[in-house]
Amino acid sequence: MSGSAGKFETRLFINNEYVDAKHHERLTLVNPFDESTITSDVHVAGPEDVDAAVDAAIVALKGEYGKLSGAQRGALLNKFADIIEKNAAALAEVESLPTGRPASMIVGFEIPMIAATFRYYAGWADKLPGRIVPSDSSKTRIVRYEPLGVAAGIASWNATLLYVGWKIAPAIAAGCTFIFKASEKSPLGALAVGALFKEAGFPPGVVQFVTGARLTGDLLASHPRINKISFTGSIPAGKAVQMAATKSNLKRVTLEMGGKSAAIVFNDANLDIAIQNVGPMFLFNSGQVCAATSRVLVQEQVAPKLIEALKSIFAQSAAGLDTNPLEPTAQLGPLVDKIQFDKVMGYINSGKESSAELVVGGQRHSDKGYGVDPTIFVNPQTDAKIWKEEIFGPVLAVRTFKTEDEAIALANDTSYGLAAQLYTSDVTRALRVSAALESGSVSVNAAFMPDTAMPFGGWKESGIGRELGEEGLRAYLEPKSIFISMEVPSPA
C-alpha cells in the first residue's frame, strides 16, 4: 500500500480515504525507548493538501452530512465509541511506538476516556435547544444556536488520542466538520483513527486527519475558510495560532497551553492520600501531563514525612524505565524524543546549579533511550527555573510553607493556572482555599482527573476557553438572535 509503513498508515486521511500528500516533505519517527527508527515516511500536509481537506469539509456541510438530524449525528458518535473500544490494543501500539507512553495506560485510561467523551456528546447532539426571550409585546425574540462550520484541531503529543475525543466529539455534536492535526511527534494513532470514522458511517469530509509540524499548523490556523480552531500545546505555539487566526478571518480560538500547577498539603491532611496523589499520580506519563502538579507546597510539620515517602516512591519507580512501553506491565516510559530529553535534562542541570536540594534522581536512566530517572528538588528559590517554568517531565519541586495565606500566595505566583490540588481534612479550609486559587480546576484530596461533564481549561497563560462539558460544546456553536415583529400590519 503506497505510503503505508507495515502495520500502520503514514498517509493523510482526506475525504474518507488515505491519500499521498502533494507536499514533498516526509517525517521520520524514532522510538524513544531504544532510539530505533520507526518510519521515515510520514506524509506532511502542505497548502494543496489542507485546501483539499477544507474543500471536502465544506462539501460535507452542504451535502448529506449537513442534512443529518441531531439524533443521527448522535448515533454516529455512539457507533464510533463502540468501534474505538474494539480497536484499543492496536491503537495503543501505534500510539505508544513513537511516544514511549505505556500501551497499558492508553488501553486502560485513554481509550475509555475517548469512548466516554463520544458517548457524552452523542447525548447532547439532539438536545441543543434555542430559547425564547420573554416578549416585550412588540416582538418575539428567539435565540438559535448554529454550528460554526469547518473546525480544526491541533493536538500535543502527550495524549493525542484523548484530544481526538475532546475536540472532535463536541464539534460533531454541534453539526460542524473537523480537520485534526496531531503533533509531528505522535501522528500514527490519529491517522489510524481515520479509518474508524469511515467504518462508523461518517460521510466523506466530515472528519479528516492531516500530519505535519509548524507549516501544517500555520496553514490550519490561518486558513480563511476554517471558522474555529482548538489548540493544545505550548504557550509560544498557542500564541502563534491565535495571531494567525486573528490575522486571517478572526476564527474562533480555544487554547490549552499547559501549567505549572501546585498541590498544597496541609498539616491536617491524610498523608497517605496526599502521598499517593502527588507521587505516583504525578509520574503518570512520566510527568508529561499539562495538568501535572509539578510544584508541591507542604506545611512544615508534615514536610519531612511527605518528602521521605516521595523520595522512596520516585527511587523505586525508576526501575520501570527498563520495561519496554509495549509490555503490559510497563508503568513508566521515556520522554517522547531527544528534544524533550535535552530540555528536561537542561532543567535538571539548572536545578543542580541552584540552591535547591536534589534528594533523588537527576540523571539519565541509561545510555540508550530517553528515560530520565524521576527527580525531586526541595526548597528551590521562587525565581528558580525548576519552580517557575513548565518542565514537562518527571521533575518535582517541593517547598515548605508556614501559613495558609503563604501557601495560596505561592500557588498563585505563576503565569499559569490550570489544575491545582489541595489536601486537608477541614472542609471549610477546602472551600476557602479552592476559591482563592487562580486555577481552572481544583481537586480536593485527590489528583486531578478530567471529567467529560466538567469544563477543562486554564486561567492566565494556561489558555482561553474550555473543552469538555457543555462549555466544550458551546465552543462550536454560534448564537443567532431572531426578532419577529408582533405588530399587526394595517390593511392596505
DOKOL-310019 format. One record per residue: y, z, x negated of N, C-alpha, C, O, CB in turn; residue in three letters. Coordinates in steps of 0.2 Angstrom, whole numbers, plus 5000, padded with zeros to 4 digits. Glycine has a CB too. Layout:
<rs>
YZXYZXYZXYZXYZXALA ...
</rs>
This chain:
<rs>
499450004996500050005000500650004996500750044991500050065005MET 501149954996501649954992502150014993502250034998502049884994SER 502350034987502750094987502450164988502750214988503250084992GLY 501750164990501350224991501050244984500850204980500850214996SER 501050314983500850344977500250384979500250444980501350384973ALA 499650354979499050384981499050424987498950384992498950444975GLY 499050484988498950524994499650534998499650565003498650594993LYS 500150504995500750524998501250464998501150414994501150584995PHE 501750455003502150405004502750414999503050474999502350395011GLU 503050364996503650364992504250324995504750324992503550354985THR 504050285000504550235003504950275008504850325010504150175006ARG 505450235010505950255016505550255023505150205023506550225016LEU 505750295027505450285034506050275039506450315041505150355036PHE 506050205040506650175044506350135050505950095049507150135040ILE 506650155056506450115062505650125063505350075065506650045062ASN 505350185062504650195063504250165058503650155060504450175070ASN 504450135053504050105048504250125041504850145039504050025048GLU 503750135036503850145029504050075026503750025027503250175026TYR 504650075023504950015020505150025013505350085011505449985024VAL 505149975009505349975002506149975003506449945007505149914998ASP 506450024998507150024998507449954995507149934990507350084994ALA 507949934998508349874995508649894988508749854984508849845000LYS 508849964988509149984982508649984976508050004977509550054983HIS 508849974970508449964964508150034961507650034958508749924959HIS 508550084962508350144959507750184961507550174967508950194959GLU 507350214957506750254959506850324956507150334950506150214957ARG 506550374959506550444956505850464953505350434956506750494962LEU 505850504948505250524945505250604947505750644947505250524938THR 504650624949504550694951504050724946503550694944504250694958LEU 504150784944503750824939503450884942503850924946504150834933VAL 502850894941502550964944502851024940502651024934501750954943ASN 503151064943503451124939502951174936503151214932503951154943PRO 502351174939501851214936501551194930501451244925501251224941PHE 501451134929501151114922501551054919501351034913500451084923ASP 502151034922502550984919502250914919502450874915502751004912GLU 501750904923501450834923501850794928502150814932500750834925SER 501850724927502250684931501850664937501250654937502350614927THR 502150674943501850664950501850594952501350564953502150714955ILE 502450564951502550494953503250474950503750514949502550484960THR 503350414948503950384946504250334951504650284949503950354939SER 503950334957504150284962504450304968504250274974503550234963ASP 504850354968505150374975505750334976506150334972505350454974VAL 505750304981506250254983506950284985506950344988506050204989HIS 507450254983508150284984508550244989508550184988508550294977VAL 508750274994509150234999509850224996510250264995509150275005ALA 510050154996510750134994511150115001510850125006510650074989GLY 511650085000512050065005511750025011511850035017512650025003PRO 511349975009511049925014510449965018510349955024510649865010GLU 510150015014509650055017509950105022509650115028509250095012ASP 510450135021510750185025511050145031511050165037511350225022VAL 511350085030511650045035511050025040511150025046511949985033ASP 510450015037509849995042509650055046509450045052509349965037ALA 509650115043509450165047509950185052509750205058509450225042ALA 510650175051511150185056511050135062511150155067511850185053VAL 510950075060510850015065510350035069510350035076510749955061ASP 509750055067509150075071509350135075509050135081508550085066ALA 509650185073509850245077510250225083510250255088510150295072ALA 510750175082511250155087510850115092510950125098511750115084ILE 510350075090509950035095509550085099509450075105509549985091VAL 509250135096508850185100509250215105509050225111508550235095ALA 509850235103510350275108510450225114510550255120510950295105LEU 510550165113510750115118510050085122510150055127511150055115LYS 509550105119508950075122508450125126508750165129508550045117GLY 507850125124507350165128507450235127507450275132506650145125GLU 507650255121507750325120508350355124508250415127507850345112TYR 508850315124509450345127509350355135509750385138509950295126GLY 508850325137508750325145508250385146508150395152508450265147LYS 507950415141507450475142507850535146508350545144507150495136LEU 507450565150507750625153507650685148507250675143507350645160SER 507950735149507950795145507150815145506950835140508350855147GLY 506850815151506150835151505750795147505250815144505850835158ALA 505850725147505450685142505550695135505150695131505650605144GLN 506250705133506350725126505950795124505750795119507150735125ARG 505950835129505650905128504850895127504550925122505750945133GLY 504550845130503850835130503750805123503250825120503650785135ALA 504150765120504050735114504150785108503750785103504650675112LEU 504650835109504650885104504050935104503850955099505350925106LEU 503750945110503150985111502550955107502150985104503051005118ASN 502550895108501950855106502050855098501550855094501950785108LYS 502650845095502750845088502550915085502250915080503450825086PHE 502650965089502551035086501751035086501551065081502751085091ALA 501351015091500651015090500350975084499950995081500350985097ASP 500650915083500450875078500550905071500150895066500750805078ILE 501150935070501350955063500851015062500751025056502050975063ILE 500751055067500251115065499551085063499251115059500151155072GLU 499351035066498651005064498650975057498150965054498450945069LYS 499250955055499350925048499650975043499850955037499750865048ASN 499551035044499851085040499651085033500051085028499751155043ALA 498951085032498751085025498951025021499151035015497951085025ALA 498950965024499150905020499850905018500050895013498950845024ALA 500250935023501050935022501150985016501550975012501350955028LEU 500751045017500951095012500751075005501151085000500451155013ALA 500251025004500051004997500650964995500850964989499450964998GLU 500850914998501350864996502050894995502450874991501450805000VAL 502150954999502750984998502751034992503251044989502951035005GLU 502151064991502051104985502151074978502351094973501451144986SER 501851014978501750974971502350974967502350994962501450904973LEU 502950944970503550944966503951004966504451004962503950884969PRO 503851054970504251114970503951174967504351214965504451124977THR 503351174967502951234964502951294969502751344967503351264958GLY 503151274975503051334980502351344983501951294984503551314987ARG 502151404983501451414985501251374992501651384997501251484985PRO 500751344992500551304998500351355003500451335009499951254996ALA 500051415001499851455007500451485010500451495016499551515003SER 501051485007501651515010501951455015502151475020502251525005MET 501851395013502051345018501651335024501951325029502051275014ILE 500951345023500551345029500651405033500651405039499851345026VAL 500751465030500751525034501451545037501451575042500551585029GLY 501951525034502651535036503051475039503251475044503051575031PHE 503051425034503551375036503251325041503651315046503651325030GLU 502651305041502451265047502451295054502751265058501751235045ILE 502251365054502351395061503051405063503151395069501951465060PRO 503451415058504151415060504451345062504851345067504651445054MET 504251295059504451225061504251215069504651195073504251175057ILE 503551225070503251215076503651255082503751235087502551235076ALA 503751325080504151365085504851335086505051345092504151435082ALA 505151315081505851285082505851225087506251215091506151265075THR 505351175086505251125090505151145097505451115102504751075088PHE 504751195098504551215105505151255108505251245114503951265105ARG 505551285104506051325107506551275110506851275115506451365101TYR 506751215106507251175108506951125113507351095117507451135102TYR 506251115113505951075119506151115125506251075130505251075118ALA 506151175125506351215131507051205134507251215139506151285130GLY 507451195129508151185130508351115133508851105136508651195124TRP 507951065131508050995132508250975139508650935141507550945130ALA 507951005144508150995151508551045155508551055161507450975155ASP 508851085150509251145153509951145150510151195147508851215152LYS 510251085150510851085147511351065153511651015153510951025142LEU 511551115157511951105162512751105160512851135155511951165167PRO 513151065164513851075163514051135167513651175168514151005166GLY 514651135169514951185173515551165177515851115175515151255168ARG 515651205182516251185186516751245185516551305186516051175194ILE 517351225184517851275183518151295190518251245193518451255178VAL 518251355192518551365199519151325200519551315196518751435199PRO 519151295206519651245208520351285209520351335211519451215215SER 520851245207521551265209521751235215522451225216521951245202ASP 521351205219521551175226521751105225521651065230522051215229SER 522051085220522251015219521750965216521750905217522851015215SER 521250995212520750955209520150995207520151055207521050925202LYS 519550965207518950995205518850975197519050925195518350965208THR 518651035193518651025186517951035184517651085185519151085183ARG 517650985180516950985178516950975171517350935168516550925182ILE 516551015167516351005160515650985159515151015161516451075156VAL 515650925156514950895154514850905147515350905143514950815156ARG 514250915145514050915138513650855136513050845139513650985136TYR 513850815132513550745130513350745123513650775118514050685132GLU 512850705121512650705114513150675110513450625112511950665113PRO 513150695103513650665099513450595097513950555095513750715093LEU 512850575097512650515095512250515089511650545089513250465094GLY 512350475084512050475077512150535073512750545072512150405074VAL 511650575071511750635067511350625061510850585060511550695071ALA 511550665056511250655049511150725046511550775048511550615044ALA 510650735042510550805039510350795032510050745030509950845042GLY 510650835028510450835020510250905019510550955020511150825016ILE 509650915016509250975015509150995008509150945004508550975019ALA 509151055007509051085000508251084999507851075004509351154999SER 508051094993507351084991506951144992506351144991507351064984TRP 507251204993506851264993506451275000506051315000507351324992ASN 506651235005506251245011506351175016506551185021506451305015ALA 506151125013506351055016506051055023506451035027506051005011THR 505451065023505151055030505451105035505451085041504351075030LEU 505651165033505951205038506551175041506751185047506151275034LEU 506951145036507551115038507451055043507851035047507951095032TYR 506851025042506650965047506750995054506950965059505950935046VAL 506451055055506451085062507151115063507351095069506051145062GLY 507551145059508151175061508651115062509151135066508451215055TRP 508651065059509151005060508950955065509350935069509350975053LYS 508350935065508150885070507950905077508250875081507550845067ILE 507650965077507450985084508050995089508050965095507051045084ALA 508551025087509151035092509550965093509750955098509651085089PRO 509550925088509850855089509450815094509750785098509850825082ALA 508850815094508450785099508450815106508550775111507650775097ILE 508450875106508550915112509250895116509250885122508550985112ALA 509750885112510350865114510450795116510950775119510950885109ALA 509950755114509950675115510250635109510350575110510350665121GLY 510350665103510550625098509950595094509350605096510950675093CYS 510150545090509650515085509850545078510350575077509650435085THR 509350545073509450585067509150545061508650515061509050655068PHE 509550555056509350525049509350585044509850615043509850465047ILE 508750595041508650655037508550635030508150595028508050695040PHE 508950675026508850665018508650725015508950775015509450635015LYS 508050725012507850785008508150785002508450734999507050785008ALA 508150834998508350844991507950794987507350774988508350914988SER 508250764982507850724977507350754973506950724970508350694972GLU 507350824974506850864970506250874975505650894972507150934969LYS 506250864981505750884986505650834992505750854998505850954989SER 505550764990505550714996504950704999504850675004505850654993PRO 504350724996503750704998503550725005503250695009503150724993LEU 503650795006503450825013503850795018503550775024503550895012GLY 504550785017504950755023504750685024504650665030505650755021ALA 504550645019504350575020503650575024503550535028504250535013LEU 503250615022502550625026502650635033502250615038502150675023ALA 503150675035503350695042503550635046503450635052503850745042VAL 503850585043504050525047503450495051503550485057504250475042GLY 502850485049502350455052502150505058501850475063501750445048ALA 502250565058502050615063502550605069502350615075502050685060LEU 503150595068503650575073503350515077503450515083504350565071PHE 503150465073502950405077502350415081502250395086502750345071LYS 501850455078501250475081501350515088501050515093500850515077GLU 501950555088502150595093502450555099502450575105502550655092ALA 502550495098502850445103503550435103503850405107502650475109GLY 503950455097504650445097504750375096504450345092504950485091PHE 505250345100505350275099505650255092505950305089505850245105PRO 505650195090505950175084506650195083507050185088505850095083PRO 506850215077507550235076507850305078508350315077507950185080GLY 507350335081507650405084507650455078508150485077507150435089VAL 507150455074507050505068506850465062506350425062506550565069VAL 507250465057507150425051507250465045507650515045507650365051GLN 506950445039506950485033507150435027506850385026506350515032PHE 507650455024507850425018507850475012507950535013508650395019VAL 507850445006507750485000508350464995508550414995507050484997THR 508450514990508950494985509350554983509250614986509450444988GLY 509850554979510150604976510950604979511050594985510150614969ALA 511450614975512150614977512350544980512650554985512550624971ARG 512150494978512350424981512150424988512550404992511950364977LEU 511550444989511250434996511650485001511850475006510550444997THR 511750544998512050595002512750575004513050585009512050664998GLY 513150554999513850525000513850475005514250465009514150504993ASP 513350425005513350375010513250395017513550375022512750325008LEU 512850455018512750485024513450515026513650515032512150525024LEU 513650555022514250595024514850555025515350575029514450645018ALA 514950495022515550455023515450395028515850355029515750425016SER 514850395031514650335035515150335041515150385045513950335037HIS 515450285043515950285049515550285055515850295061516350225048PRO 514950275056514550275062514050325063513750335068514150205063ARG 514150375058513750435059514250495062514750495059513450465052ILE 514050525067514550565070514450645069514950685071514550555078ASN 513950665066513850735064513350735058512950695057513550765070LYS 513550785054513150795048513050865047513450905047513450765041ILE 512350885045512250955044511950965037511450925035511650985049SER 512251005033512051005026511851075024512151125026512750985022PHE 511351085020511151145017511051135009510751095007510451165020THR 511451175006511451164998511951214995512151264998511451094996GLY 512151184989512651224985513351214988513551174992512651204978SER 513851264986514551264988514851194985515151164990514851324985ILE 514751174979515151114977514851054981515251014983515051104970PRO 514251044982513950994986514250994993514350944996513250984986ALA 514251054996514451065003515151045004515351015009514351135005GLY 515551064999516251044999516350964999516750935002516651074994LYS 515950934995515950864994515750825000516050775002515550834988ALA 515250855004515050825010515650835015515750785019514450865013VAL 515950895016516550905020517050855019517350825024516750975020GLN 517250845013517850805011517650725013518050695015517950805003MET 517050705011516850635013516850635021517050575023516150625010ALA 516550685024516550675032517250675034517450635039516250735035ALA 517750715032518450715034518750645032519150615037518850765031THR 518650615026519050555024518750495028519050445029518950545017LYS 518150505031517850445034518050435041518450405043517050445033SER 517750475045517850475053517950545056517850545062517250435056ASN 518050595052518150665054517450685058517550715063518750665059LEU 516950665056516250685059516250755059516450795054515650645055LYS 515850785064515750855064515250875058514850835056515350875071ARG 515450935056515050955050514751035051515151075053515550955044VAL 514151045049513851105049513651115042513351075039513251115054THR 513851175039513751185032513451255031513651305034514351185027LEU 512851255027512551325025512451315017512051275015511851335028GLU 512851365014512951355007512751415003513051424997513651335005MET 512251445005511951505001512251565001512751575006511951474994GLY 512051614997512351684997512251724991511851704987512051715003GLY 512551774991512451824986512351894990512751934989512951834980LYS 511851894994511851944999511652014996511352024991511351925004SER 511852065000511752134997511252175002511252165008512452174997ALA 510852214999510452265003510652335001510752344995509652255001ALA 510852375006511152435005510552485006510352485012511752445009ILE 510352535002509852585003510252655003510452674997509252574998VAL 510252685008510552755009510052805007509452795007510852765015PHE 510252865005509852925004509352935009508852965008510252985002ASN 509552925015509152945021508652895023508352895028509552965027ASP 508552835019508152785021507452805020507252845016508352725017ALA 506952765024506252765022506152725016506152665017505852745029ASN 506052755011506052725004505452675004505452615001505952764998LEU 504852685007504352645007504452575010504352525008503652675010ASP 504852585016505052515019505552485015505552425014505352535026ILE 506052515012506552485008506252455002506452395000507052535006ALA 505852484999505552454993505152394994505252344990505052504989ILE 504752394999504352335001504852275003504652215001503852345007GLN 505352285006505852235008506252205003506452145003506152255014ASN 506552254998506952224993506552214987506852184982507452284992VAL 505952224987505452204981505052144983505352084981505052264980GLY 504452144985504052084987504452034991504351974990503452104990PRO 504752054996505152005000505651964997505751904998505452035006MET 505951994992506451964988506151904983506451854982506852014983PHE 505551924981505151874977504851814981504551774978504651904973LEU 504951814987504651764992505051694989505651694988504851774999PHE 504651644988504851584985505251594978505651554977505351554990ASN 505051644975505251654968506051664968506351654963505151604963SER 506251694973506951714974507451654976508051654976507251744968GLY 507051594977507451534978507551524986507351484989507051474975GLN 507951574988508051584996508751594997509051644993507651634999VAL 509151555001509851565002510051635004510551655003510051515007CYS 509551665008509751725011509451785007509451845010509451725018ALA 509251775001508951824997509451884996510051864994508651794991ALA 509251944996509751994994509652014987509252054985509552064999THR 509951974983509951974976510352034973510352044967510151904973SER 510752064977511152124975510852184979510852184985511952114976ARG 510652234975510352294979510852354977510952364971509652314977VAL 511152384982511552444982511152504984510952504990512252434986LEU 511052554980510652604981511052674980511352684975509952604977VAL 511052714985511352784984511052824978510452824977511352824991GLN 511452864975511252894968510652934969510252934964511852934966GLU 510552974974510053024975509352984974508853014972510053064981GLN 509252924978508652894978508552834973508052804973508452874985VAL 509052824969509052764965508452774960508152714959509752764961ALA 508352824956507852824951507152804954506752764951507752894948PRO 506952834960506352814963506252744965505752714964506252864969LYS 506852714968506852644970506752604964506352554964507452634974LEU 507152614959507152574953506452564950506252514948507752594948ILE 506152624949505552634946504952594950504552554947505352704945GLU 505052594957504552564961504652484960504152454960504652584968ALA 505252464960505452394960505152364953504952314953506152384961LEU 505252404948505052384941504352374941504152324938505252444936LYS 503952414944503252414944503052354948502552314946502852474947SER 503352334954503152284958503252214954502852174954503552284965ILE 503852214951504052154948503652134942503452084941504752154945PHE 503452194938502952184932502352154934502052114931502952244928ALA 502052184940501352164942501452094945500952054945501152214947GLN 501952074948502052004951502051954946501751894948502652004955SER 502251964940502251914935501651874934501551814932502551944929ALA 501051914934500351884933500251824938499851784937499851934934ALA 500551834944500451774949500651714947500451664950500751794955GLY 501151704942501351644940500851604936500851544935501951654935LEU 500251634934499651594931499251554936498851514934499251644927ASP 499351574942498951534948499251474950499851474951498851584954THR 498951414950499151354952499451364960499051394964498651294952ASN 500051344961500351354968499851324973499951334979500951324968PRO 499451274972499051244977498451284979498151274984498751174974LEU 498351334975497751384976497951424982498451444983497551424970GLU 497451444986497551484992497851554990498151584995496951484997PRO 497651574985497851644983498551644979498751704978497351674978THR 498851594978499551594975500051624979500051614985499751524973ALA 500451674976500951704980501651694977502151704980500751774980GLN 501651674970502251664967502251604963501751584960502351724962LEU 502751564963502751494960503251494955503751534954502751444965GLY 503251434951503851424946504451404949504451394955503651374941PRO 504951394945505651374948505551294949505051264946506251384943LEU 505951264953505751194955505751144950505451094950506351174960VAL 506251154944506251104939506551124933506851184933506651034942ASP 506651084928506951114922507651124922507951174919506851064916LYS 508051094927508751104928508851174931509251214928509051054933ILE 508451194936508451254939508251314934508551364933508051264945GLN 507751294930507451344925507951354920508151414918506851314921PHE 508351304917508851314912509451354915509751404912509051254909ASP 509551344921510151384925509951454925510351494924510251354932LYS 509351474928509151544929509151574922509351634921508451544932VAL 508851544917508751574910509451584907509651634904508351534905MET 509951544909510651554907510951614910511251654906511051494909GLY 510851624916511051694919510751754916511051804915510951684927TYR 510051744915509751804912510051814905510051874903508951784911ILE 510151764901510451774894511151814895511351854891510451714891ASN 511551784900512151814901512051894903512551934901512551784906SER 511551904907511451974908511252024902511452074902510951984914GLY 510851994898510652024892511252044887511252094884510151984888LYS 511751994888512352004883512852054887513352064883512651934882GLU 512752064893513252114896513052184895512552204892513252094904SER 513352234899513252304898512652324903512452384903513852344900SER 512452274907511852294912511252314908511152284902511752234917ALA 510852354911510152374908509652324911509552324917510052444909GLU 509252294906508652254908508052294908507852324903508552194903LEU 507752304914507252354915506552324915506052354914507352394921VAL 506552254917505952224917506052144917506552124920505552244924VAL 505552104915505652034915506152014909506152034904505852014922GLY 506451954911506951924907506751874902507051854897507251984903GLY 506151844903505951794899505551734903505251744909505451824894GLN 505451684900504951634902504251654902504051694898505051564898ARG 503951634908503251664908502751644903502351674900502951654915HIS 502751574902502351544897502651484894503151464896501651524900SER 502351454889502651394886502551334890502751274887502351394879ASP 502251334896502051274900502251294907502151344910501351254899LYS 502651244910502951254917503551294917503851314911502351294921GLY 503851304923504551334923504451394927504951414930504951284927TYR 503951434925503951504928504351554924504451544918503251524927GLY 504751594928505151644925504851714927504851724933505851634926VAL 504751764923504551824925505051864929505651864927504351874919ASP 504851894935505351924939505751974935505452014931504951964945PRO 506351984936506852014932507352064936507552044941507251964928THR 507452124933507952164936508452194931508252214925507552224939ILE 509052184933509552214929509852274933509952274939510152164927PHE 510052334930510352394933511052404931511152394925509852454931VAL 511452414936512152434935512552384931512852404926512152504932ASN 512552314932512952274929513752284932513852314937512752194931PRO 514152264928514852264930514952224936514652174937515352254924GLN 515452244940515552204946515852134945515852084949516052234951THR 516052124939516352054937515852014933515951954930516952054933ASP 515252044932514652004928514451944932514351954938514052054927ALA 514251894929513951834932513351854936513251824942513851784927LYS 512951894933512251904937512451944943511951954948511851944933ILE 513051974944513252014950513651974955513551974961513652074948TRP 514051924952514451884957514251824959514351794964515151874953LYS 513751784955513651714956512851714959512451754957513651674950GLU 512751664963512151654966511651624960511851564957512151604972GLU 511151654959510651634953510151584956509951544953510351694950ILE 509851604962509351564965508651564961508451514959509551494966PHE 508451624959507851634955507651704956508051744959508051614948GLY 507151724952506851794953507251844949506951884945506151794951PRO 507851854950508351894946508651944951509151914955508851854941VAL 508552004950508852054955509352094951509152114945508252104958LEU 509952114954510452154951510452214955510552214961511052124950ALA 510452274952510452344956511052384954511152394948509752384955VAL 511452404958511952454957511952514961511652514967512652424958ARG 512152574958512152634962512852644965513352614963511952694958THR 512852684971513452704974513452774976512852804977513652654980PHE 514052804978514052874980514152874987513852914991514652904976LYS 514652834990514852844997514752785001514652734998515552874998THR 514652795008514652735012515152685011515052625011514552765020GLU 515752715011516352665010516352625004516452565004517052705010ASP 516052654998515952624992515452564993515552514990515752674986GLU 514952584996514352534997514652475001514552414999513752565001ALA 515052485006515252425010515752385006515752325007515652455017ILE 516252425002516652384998516352334993516552284992517152434995ALA 515852364990515452324985515052264988515052214986514952374981LEU 514752284994514352224998514852175000514652114999514052255004ALA 515452185002515952135004516352104999516652055000516452165009ASN 516252124993516652104987516252044984516052044979516752154981ASP 516251984988515951924986516251864990516551874996515251924987THR 516251804987516451744991515951724996516151675000516651694986SER 515351754996514851735001514851785007515151835007514151734997TYR 514451765012514251815017513751785022513851765027514951825021GLY 513151785020512551755023512151805027512051805033512151715019LEU 511751845023511251885026511151955023510751965018510551855027ALA 511452005025511452075022510852115025510652095031512152115023ALA 510652165022510152215024510452285023510852295018509452205020GLN 510252335027510352405026509852445028509452425033511052425029LEU 509752505024509152545026509452615027509752645022508652545020TYR 509252645032509452715034509052735040508852695044510252715036THR 509052805041508752825047509252855052509052875057508252885045SER 509852845051510452865055510652805059510952755056510952895051ASP 510452795066510652745070511352735070511652675071510352745076VAL 511752785070512552775071512752745064513252705065512852845072THR 512552765059512752735052512452655052512852615050512352765046ARG 511952645055511652575055512152535059512352475057510952575058ALA 512352555065512852515069513552515066513852455066512952545076LEU 513752565063514452565059514452525053514952485053514552635057ARG 513952525049513952485043513852415045514152365042513452515038VAL 513352395049513252325051513852295054513952235052512652325056SER 514252335057514852305060515352295054515752245055515152355065ALA 515352335049515852325044515652275038516152255035515952395040ALA 515052255038514852205033515052135035514952105041514052205033LEU 515352095030515552025031515051975030514951955025516152015027GLU 514551975035513951935034513751905041513851935046513451975032SER 513551845041513251805047512651845050512651835056513151735045GLY 512251875046511651915049511651975045511751985039511051865048SER 511452025049511252095046510652115048510552125054511852145048VAL 510152135044509552165046509552235044509752255039508952125042SER 509252275049509252355048508552375047508052365051509552385054VAL 508352405041507652425040507152375040506552385042507452485045ASN 507352315038506952255037507252205033507852195033506752225044ALA 506852155030507152105027507352055032507052045038506552075022ALA 507852005030508051955035507451905036507251885031508651925033PHE 507351885042506951835043507251785049507451815054506151855046MET 507251725048507651685053507251685060506651695060507651605051PRO 507651685065507351685072507651625076508251615076507551755075ASP 507151585079507351525082507851535088508251495089506751495085THR 507851595091508351605096509051635094509451645098508051655101ALA 509051655087509651685085510051635080509751605076509551745081MET 510751635081511151585076511051615069511051675068511851585078PRO 511051565065510951575057511551535054511651475055510251555055PHE 511951575050512451545046512851595043512751655043512851495050GLY 513351575039513751625035514451625036514751585039513651605028GLY 514751685034515451695033515751665026515351655022515651765034TRP 516351655026516751645020516351575017516251525020516651695014LYS 516251575010516051515007515251505008514951455006516151515000GLU 514951545012514251535014514151475019513651455020513951595017SER 514651465022514651405027515051405033515551445034513951405029GLY 514951345037515351335043514851315048514451275047515851275042ILE 514951345054514451335060513851365059513751415055514351255060GLY 513351355064512751395064512151345066512251295069512751445070ARG 511551365063510951325065510551375069510651435068510551295059GLU 510051355073509651395077509951425083510651425083509251455073LEU 509551445088509851475094510251425098510251365096510351535092GLY 510551445103510951405107511551375103511751315105511251445113GLU 511851415099512351385095512151325091512551275090512651445090GLU 511551325088511251265085511251205089511351155086510651285082GLY 511151215095511051155100511751135101511851075102510751185106LEU 512251175103512951155104513251115099513751075100513351225106ARG 513051125093513251085087513151015088513550975084513051115081ALA 512750995092512550925093512850895100512650845102511850905092TYR 513250935103513450915110514250915109514550955106513250965115LEU 514550865113515250855114515450875121515250845126515450785112GLU 515850925122516150935129516650885131517050865128516451005129PRO 516550865138516950815141517250855147516850875152516550755142LYS 517950855148518250885154518350825159518650775157518850915152SER 518150835165518250785170518650825176518550875178517550765173ILE 519250785178519650815183519650765189519750705189520350815181PHE 519450785195519450745201519950775206519950835208518650755204ILE 520350735208520950755212520650765219520250735222521450695213SER 520850825222520650845229521150825234521050835240520550915229MET 521750795232522250765237521950705241521750665238522850755233GLU 522050715247521850655252522450605252522950615253521750685259VAL 522250545250522750485249523050475256522750485261522450425247PRO 523650465256524050445263523750375265523650335261524750445262SER 523650365272523450305274523950245273524550265273523350305282PRO 523750195271524150135270524650115276525050075275523750075267ALA 
</rs>
